[in-house]
Amino acid sequence: MIAFAHETFSSMHRLGTSHLQIDAHLEVLKAVRLTCNKLVKELSKWVIFGTDEQKFHLEITAGLVRQRLIDVSELDPQLAKEVSADGAPHWRLAVDFCTNLLTRVLIKDSSEPHKCSPSDFVTLIETLARVFETRRLALKAHDGGALLSALANLLKQLRTDERSGLPQNAGDTAVVYGDKDQQSSEDPPGFRQKVSVLMHQWRQHCSTSSAEKSEQAFMQILESQGVLKGEQNCERFFRNAVEIVFDTPVEPGHHQYHNIDALCKLVVTLVKCLESIRVTLYPSKMSLLHQILDSR
């Protein structure tokens, strides 16, 4: 029976181009489960250790979860691991798949008789929430921000269910999108606007012919504004600067990477001019660089 079930599983992936075909294969697997106690365990292995095409097939995996043909307690930590693999070739694919899978089985299928609950995917939900907070810029760069928006919407809907274990601000987009009129509640009033003005001035400095004089002049401006005075202000400055760079349209006459290049030059200049701007909080250039890189 296991061999027959495996052939059915493989056939479902080969031929499952419509909901009708997938549902027909799922009904066959449900019938096999009645006489084969090992089926769920085997199906779980085939999905978890299968190819990306088998693992990340939304309609099939959602169907298996919905029909309880797969052990969710094994799937949950494995998908969380995939989502945590930042830098892996299929990382965005995994985040996109998991976002859509949870939306399907927890939100859209909430009226199903064998519906899943957030408690079935606690590890994955917590991991997605962490990705949402720490990798929002990488997510925003994907599909024009559609993936980030979908994940934010999912977390917002799940945070009302105490079984999800999410805090009440999970999925809050006030900080994520970095819009010019929005800023983190953790920042002092007007701080984001100040950073926006400073970044505009820096881009102008980068366009002048006297680069060295421009660097020195801008370092004096930063020092007078106090945006790098203390670890908290430094984190605020670079967090806002990175978000503003991604949000600001490139000015006419400049290449598409002009804003990003300007930010990179600012980082290099700050590390190079550490002593001259008297950032006494950081004993070395490396400690300042680590603070900059940690500002997400």
N, C-alpha and C positions, 0 to 999 in steps of 0.2 A: 504493500500500500504506500510506503514511503517513496518508492521509485515512481509510482504512478502520480503521487502528489507533486513530486519534483518536476515531472514532465508537465503537469498542469501549471505549475508555477512558472516554468520557463516559457510555456506556450502563452501564458497570459501576458508576459512581457514582449513576446514576439508579435502577437496578434492583437494585443489590447489597445487598439486605436480608437475605440468608442466605449462609452459607458456601458452599453449593452453587452459587449464582449467581455469587459472586465467583470461585470456583475454575474455573467454566466459562469466564468471561471471561479469566482468566489463561491457561488452556490455549490459547485463541484467540490471545492475544498471543504466547505461546511459539511457536506455529506460524508467525506472521508474522515473528518474529525469524529464523527459518531462512532466509528469502529477502530480508530487509531489514536490512542492516548498520547503518542509521541509527536503528533503532527504539529502542535503549536510550538513545541521546542525546536523542531526542525525548521519550520517556517521562520522562526525568529533568527536562527543562524543564517539562513539563506539571504535574509534581508540585511542583517547587521554586517555580515562578512561578504556580501555580494559586491558587484561592481557599482560604480556611481550611478549608472543607469538604472540598476535594480534598487539601490538604496534610496535614491532621490526621485523616484517616480511617484508624484503626488497622488494621482488617482488610485494607483494600486496600493501603496502603503497606507493611505487613508482608509481604503476599503478593508484592508487586513486589520487595521486598528479598530475600525468601526464594528467589524464582525467578531472581534476578540479572537482572531486567528493568529495573533502574534502576541508575545509576552511583552506588554508595555513596560514592565519593571526592568526588562533588559534593554529595550529600545531607548528608554529615557536617558540613562547615563551615556549610552553610546552616541546618541545625537548631540548631547551636551558636549561631548569630547570633540565631535566634528566642528561644532560652532566655536569652540575654544581654540581651534587650530589656526589662529591668526597667522597669515603669511602662507598658508597652504594653498595650492593652486585652486582647490575647489571651496575655499572658505566662504566666499560670497554666495556660491551656489548652495552651500549648506545652510547659511543664515536665511537665504531666501526660501529654501525648501521648508525649514523648520517653522518659519513665520507663517507660511501658507498652510502647513500641516496643522499647527495648533489652531489657526483661525478656522480651518475646516472642521476638525473633530471636537473643538471646545466651544466654538461660537456658532457656526452655521448648523452643525448637527446636534445642537443642544436639546432638540426635541425628540431625538432618536431614542428608542426603547433601551438600547444598550450604550447610551452615551458615555463618553469619558468625562472625567472631572479634572480640574487643575491639579488635584492631588496625585493624579497618575503621572504628571510631567513636572514635578516640583524641581528636579535638577535642571532640566532643560529651560524651564521658565526663568529660574534664577540666573542661569548662564546668559540667556538672551537679554535679560535686564541689565546684566553687567556689561555685555557687549554694547548695548544701547548707550550706556553712560560713558564708556571709555573709548569706543571706536566710532563715534557718531560722524566724524568727518569722513572716514573711509566709507561708511555706509551712505552718506549724503552724496558722495561722488559717483555712486552706482545708480544708473538709470534715472538720472536727474533728481534723485532724492526719493523716488517712488518706494524703494525698499525701506528706507528709514521711516517714511510716512506710514507704511503698512505695519512695521514693527511697533511704532509709537501707538497706533490705533489698537493693536492687539493688546499691548501692555495696559493701556487705559481701560479696556474692557475687562481684563483679568484682575486688575487691582481692586475691583469692587467685590471680588470673591475671596473671602478670607482663606480659602483652601489653597490659593495660589502662593501664599507666603510673601506677596509683594508689598512694598511700602506704598503709602497713599499717593506719593508723587511719581510712581513708576510710569514712564511713558509721557511725562510732561515735556512738551516741546518748546517751552518758553526759552530754554537755553540752547536746545539742540540746533535750531535752525539759524541762530545767530543773526536774525533780521536786524536791520539798522535801528529800528524802534524798540527792540526787545533786548533786555540784558538780564543776566543772572541776578536773582534776589540776593546772592552773596556779595555782589559788587556794590560799592558806594554809589549813590545817585550821580549820574553824569560821567561815571568812569569809562563806560564804553564809548561815549561820544568823544571823550578826551583821547582815547586810544585811536579812534577813527581819524581824528585831526592829525595826530602825530604820525600815523602811517601815511597819510596823504602828504605830509611835509617830507617824510623820508623818501617817498617815491620821487618827489621833485628833486631832492638832494641827489638821488641816484642818477638823475638825468643831466646834472650839471657837469661841466668839464673838469672842475677842480675837485676831484673825488676826496682827496685827503682833507682839504679844508672843510668840505661838506660833512665828512664824518665827525670831525672835531666839533663843528658847530652843532650838529644834531646830538652828540653825546652831552653837550652842555645843556641842551633843551631838555633831554631826558632827566638829567640830574636836577634841573630847576623844577621840573614838574613832579618829581618824587615818585615816578611810576615804578622805579626799581628799588625803592627804599623798603627793605624788608622782604622776606620770603613770600609773604602773602600777596603783596603788591606785584612782585615779579611774576608769580603764577598767574595773577589776574591779567597782567599786561600781555603776556604771551598767549594765554588762552583766547583772549579777545582779538589779539592781532591775527592769529591763525584763522579764526572764524571770519574776520573781516576780509582777509585776503581772498578766501574762497567765495565770499558773497559779493565783492566789489567787481563790477564789470571792467574789463580792460579798456583803458582810454584809447581813443582813436590815434593811430600812428605808432602804437606799441604792439609788440608781438604778444601772442596769447599767454605766454608764461611770464610776462613782465611783473605782475604782482607777486608771484611766487619767488621769482628771482630777487626781488627787492627784499622780501622777508628773509631769504637765505643770506643775503649780503648783510642784513641787520644783525643776524645771529653771529656771523663771522666777525663783524666789526665790534660787537659787544664783548666777545671773548678776547679779541685782540686788544681792546682798549679797557680791559677790566680795571687796571690800576689807575688810569687817568680819570675814570668816572667815580672812583672811590666807593665802589660797592663793597662796603666793609663786611657785609654779612657772609660773603663767599671768600674763603681763604685761598682758593685756587681757581684757575680757569676751568678745570674739569668739574668742580662742584657747581659753578654757574651753568656750564653746558648741560649737566645732568638736570638741573632745575628747568632749563628751557625745554629739553626733550621730554620731560615729564608733564609739561603743560599741554593737555589735550583739549 
